[in-house]
Amino acid sequence: MSRLLIAGASGLVGGQALTIALDDERIVHVVAPTRRPLLPHAKLENPIVDFDALPSGADWWRVDAVVCALGTTIRDAGSQAAFRRVDVDYVVAVASCARAAGARSFALNSSLGADPAAGNFYLRCKGEAEEAVKGLGYPSLTVVRPSVIGGERERRRTMEHIGMRMLRAFAPLVPKRYRVAEAGVIASAMIDAALAAEPGCRTIESDALQPD
C-alpha cells in the first residue's frame, strides 16, 4: 500500500489522477496540496498552500510516490515569467520537497518535444523542468510527454477545443505521436508508473498513450 502525492490536482490531468487514485486499492492515502479546497474524501489529505512559499518541512510530504501534473498556459499565466514560475519553479519545488522527505518515485507530465535547448519557449521550459527533476536523485523517474491533451476543462479554450475536434476527426490520418492524448489515459499512465517505481529514468512518449 502506497502514499501518493498529486501536484496539480485541480487541473485537467491532475483531477483525473486524483479520481483514479482515490479509487485505487494500491493507494492507502492521497495528499493533494492545492490553492483552493477540494471535495473531501476519507483517503484524501488536502493541504491548502501557497506554491510560492511551500512549507518544506510539513509532515504531509512524507509519501512514497509523486504524480506531478502542474502546468498552465502563457495566456492564463499572463506572461512568460509567470508561466515559467508554474511549469518549472513550482514543479521543481514540489519534487525537491518530496524527495527530501523520502519520496522515491516521481511521475511528471511534460510535453511532446520538450527540450531544454528548444527555440520554443514552452518546450524549453518543459525540458528545463525535466532536467531539473532528473538532478534530484529520484530512484525512479517517469516523464510522460503527451501531444494535445484531451478532456473537459473547467474553462474552455476555444481554439484548443477546435483543434482537438479536428485532430479527433482526422485521427486515422494523423501520426500516433500527434494525436489527442486523453487526460484520463495520461493520468492512469502516471499513477501506474509512480506505483511501479521501476529503477532509473524512462520516458513515455505520446504515441504510447494511444489505443492500439
Backbone torsions as a table, in degrees:
resi	resn	phi	psi	omega
1	MET	NA	134.9	-173.5
2	SER	-118.2	153.7	169.6
3	ARG	-101.7	127.4	-174.3
4	LEU	-122.5	135.2	173.6
5	LEU	-106.3	132.5	177.1
6	ILE	-116.0	117.9	175.8
7	ALA	-100.4	127.7	-176.9
8	GLY	94.7	26.7	-174.5
9	ALA	-68.4	-12.2	178.4
10	SER	-93.1	-1.6	-180.0
11	GLY	-94.2	-174.7	-175.4
12	LEU	-65.2	-59.0	-179.6
13	VAL	-70.8	-42.8	179.9
14	GLY	-62.9	-36.9	177.7
15	GLY	-65.1	-40.0	175.5
16	GLN	-64.3	-41.4	178.7
17	ALA	-62.2	-39.4	179.1
18	LEU	-62.9	-46.9	179.4
19	THR	-59.1	-45.3	-179.7
20	ILE	-64.6	-45.2	-176.5
21	ALA	-63.7	-39.1	-178.9
22	LEU	-67.4	-22.8	178.8
23	ASP	-97.1	-5.2	-174.0
24	ASP	-86.6	120.2	-177.7
25	GLU	-70.0	-15.3	177.8
26	ARG	-74.7	-15.4	-174.5
27	ILE	-110.0	122.8	-177.1
28	VAL	-92.0	-24.9	-174.7
29	HIS	-152.6	134.7	179.2
30	VAL	-118.3	128.1	175.2
31	VAL	-109.1	126.0	-178.8
32	ALA	-133.5	90.0	177.7
33	PRO	-71.6	129.6	-179.5
34	THR	-142.2	167.4	176.3
35	ARG	-78.4	-34.4	-178.3
36	ARG	-121.2	149.2	-177.1
37	PRO	-61.7	143.0	173.3
38	LEU	-97.0	169.1	175.2
39	LEU	-64.4	136.3	-177.3
40	PRO	-67.9	153.2	177.4
41	HIS	-155.1	148.4	-175.9
42	ALA	-60.0	-31.2	-178.1
43	LYS	-91.3	-5.5	-169.0
44	LEU	-101.0	131.7	168.3
45	GLU	-112.3	123.0	-170.5
46	ASN	-124.0	78.7	177.6
47	PRO	-66.4	134.8	175.4
48	ILE	-91.8	120.3	-169.8
49	VAL	-131.3	163.2	167.5
50	ASP	-106.4	113.0	-175.5
51	PHE	-67.0	-14.1	174.7
52	ASP	-80.5	-12.2	-178.9
53	ALA	-146.3	63.8	-178.5
54	LEU	-67.0	138.6	179.0
55	PRO	-78.3	91.7	-171.5
56	SER	-61.9	-23.2	-177.9
57	GLY	-96.1	7.1	-177.7
58	ALA	-64.6	143.1	-179.2
59	ASP	-63.7	-29.1	-175.2
60	TRP	-69.0	-8.9	173.7
61	TRP	-70.3	-14.4	-175.7
62	ARG	-77.8	85.5	-179.5
63	VAL	-127.2	168.6	178.0
64	ASP	-86.8	-36.0	-173.1
65	ALA	-144.9	157.9	-178.7
66	VAL	-130.8	135.9	169.3
67	VAL	-114.4	120.1	-176.3
68	CYS	-114.0	113.2	178.7
69	ALA	-122.0	29.3	177.4
70	LEU	-67.3	138.5	177.4
71	GLY	174.5	158.5	178.5
72	THR	-146.1	-166.1	172.1
73	THR	-124.8	158.8	178.7
74	ILE	-61.9	-36.6	179.4
75	ARG	-63.3	-47.0	-179.7
76	ASP	-69.3	-37.4	-178.1
77	ALA	-71.4	-34.6	177.8
78	GLY	102.7	-18.5	178.9
79	SER	-165.3	164.4	177.0
80	GLN	-64.0	-38.5	-179.4
81	ALA	-63.8	-42.1	179.3
82	ALA	-68.2	-37.7	176.2
83	PHE	-61.6	-46.7	-178.2
84	ARG	-63.7	-33.8	178.9
85	ARG	-60.4	-39.7	179.6
86	VAL	-77.0	-52.5	-169.7
87	ASP	-80.7	-14.6	175.7
88	VAL	-118.2	-61.4	-172.6
89	ASP	-63.0	-46.5	-179.1
90	TYR	-65.9	-40.7	179.0
91	VAL	-59.8	-47.6	-178.1
92	VAL	-67.5	-37.1	179.0
93	ALA	-63.1	-45.5	178.2
94	VAL	-62.0	-47.4	-178.9
95	ALA	-61.1	-39.9	-179.3
96	SER	-66.7	-46.0	-178.9
97	CYS	-63.6	-43.9	-178.8
98	ALA	-67.6	-40.7	179.0
99	ARG	-64.1	-41.9	179.4
100	ALA	-62.5	-29.0	-179.5
101	ALA	-88.9	-0.4	173.7
102	GLY	112.9	0.0	178.4
103	ALA	-61.5	139.1	-175.1
104	ARG	-114.1	-11.0	-176.6
105	SER	-133.4	137.9	-176.8
106	PHE	-140.0	131.2	175.5
107	ALA	-120.8	125.0	-173.8
108	LEU	-116.9	128.7	173.0
109	ASN	-85.4	113.2	-177.3
110	SER	-114.1	-131.3	-178.0
111	SER	-156.2	146.3	170.0
112	LEU	-53.4	129.0	178.3
113	GLY	86.3	4.7	179.6
114	ALA	-57.4	132.8	-177.2
115	ASP	-163.8	122.0	-178.8
116	PRO	-63.3	-13.5	178.9
117	ALA	-105.0	8.6	-177.0
118	ALA	-66.2	147.3	175.1
119	GLY	-74.8	-25.4	178.4
120	ASN	-77.3	126.6	-175.1
121	PHE	-59.5	-45.7	-178.5
122	TYR	-58.6	-50.7	-177.6
123	LEU	-67.9	-32.4	177.2
124	ARG	-65.5	-42.5	177.9
125	CYS	-62.5	-43.7	178.8
126	LYS	-61.0	-41.6	178.3
127	GLY	-66.2	-38.6	177.8
128	GLU	-63.1	-40.8	178.5
129	ALA	-63.2	-44.4	178.5
130	GLU	-57.4	-49.5	-177.5
131	GLU	-63.4	-38.6	-179.5
132	ALA	-65.8	-42.1	179.3
133	VAL	-67.4	-37.7	177.3
134	LYS	-58.3	-32.0	-178.0
135	GLY	-78.5	-1.4	-176.6
136	LEU	-89.2	-6.7	174.3
137	GLY	81.8	28.1	174.8
138	TYR	-65.8	129.3	176.4
139	PRO	-59.7	-30.1	178.7
140	SER	-132.8	123.0	179.0
141	LEU	-135.1	126.5	176.3
142	THR	-121.5	127.6	176.8
143	VAL	-110.0	124.5	178.7
144	VAL	-105.6	128.4	-175.2
145	ARG	-120.4	79.5	179.2
146	PRO	-75.9	158.9	170.0
147	SER	-82.4	-132.5	176.5
148	VAL	-64.9	132.4	-177.5
149	ILE	-94.0	126.2	-178.2
150	GLY	-98.5	146.7	178.7
151	GLY	149.7	168.1	-179.5
152	GLU	-87.8	111.3	178.8
153	ARG	-84.5	155.9	177.3
154	GLU	-60.4	-38.3	176.8
155	ARG	-124.1	116.9	-175.7
156	ARG	-69.0	133.8	174.1
157	ARG	-100.6	107.1	-167.3
158	THR	-55.4	-53.3	-176.8
159	MET	-65.6	-37.7	177.7
160	GLU	-65.2	-39.8	179.1
161	HIS	-62.6	-43.5	178.7
162	ILE	-64.1	-42.8	178.8
163	GLY	-61.2	-41.7	179.4
164	MET	-65.0	-40.3	179.0
165	ARG	-61.8	-40.3	179.3
166	MET	-68.2	-42.1	179.7
167	LEU	-64.1	-38.6	178.0
168	ARG	-67.8	-41.4	-177.7
169	ALA	-63.7	-36.3	-177.2
170	PHE	-106.3	20.5	-175.8
171	ALA	-49.9	-43.3	-178.6
172	PRO	-61.6	-21.5	-178.3
173	LEU	-95.7	-7.7	-176.2
174	VAL	-99.5	131.2	175.9
175	PRO	-53.7	144.8	-174.8
176	LYS	-52.9	-38.7	-174.1
177	ARG	-67.0	-18.4	-179.1
178	TYR	-105.1	1.9	179.7
179	ARG	-75.7	162.6	177.5
180	VAL	-62.3	129.4	175.0
181	ALA	-102.4	118.6	-175.9
182	GLU	-70.8	139.5	-176.4
183	ALA	-56.6	-41.0	-179.7
184	GLY	-64.4	-35.3	178.3
185	VAL	-69.0	-42.5	177.7
186	ILE	-61.2	-47.9	-178.4
187	ALA	-60.7	-43.6	180.0
188	SER	-63.4	-41.7	179.1
189	ALA	-63.7	-39.0	-180.0
190	MET	-67.1	-43.3	179.8
191	ILE	-65.2	-45.6	179.1
192	ASP	-59.6	-42.4	-179.6
193	ALA	-67.1	-42.0	-179.3
194	ALA	-64.0	-39.9	-178.7
195	LEU	-76.8	-34.8	178.7
196	ALA	-67.2	-35.1	175.4
197	ALA	51.4	47.2	177.0
198	GLU	-64.3	136.2	-177.2
199	PRO	-61.4	144.2	176.6
200	GLY	96.2	-171.1	-178.9
201	CYS	-115.2	130.8	178.0
202	ARG	-137.2	157.7	-179.2
203	THR	-121.9	132.5	173.5
204	ILE	-104.9	109.6	-177.9
205	GLU	-80.8	166.2	-172.3
206	SER	-60.9	-34.5	-178.3
207	ASP	-65.8	-25.0	178.9
208	ALA	-75.8	-10.2	179.3
209	LEU	-94.1	3.2	-178.6
210	GLN	-96.5	148.9	176.4
211	PRO	-65.4	151.4	179.8
212	ASP	-68.6	NA	NA
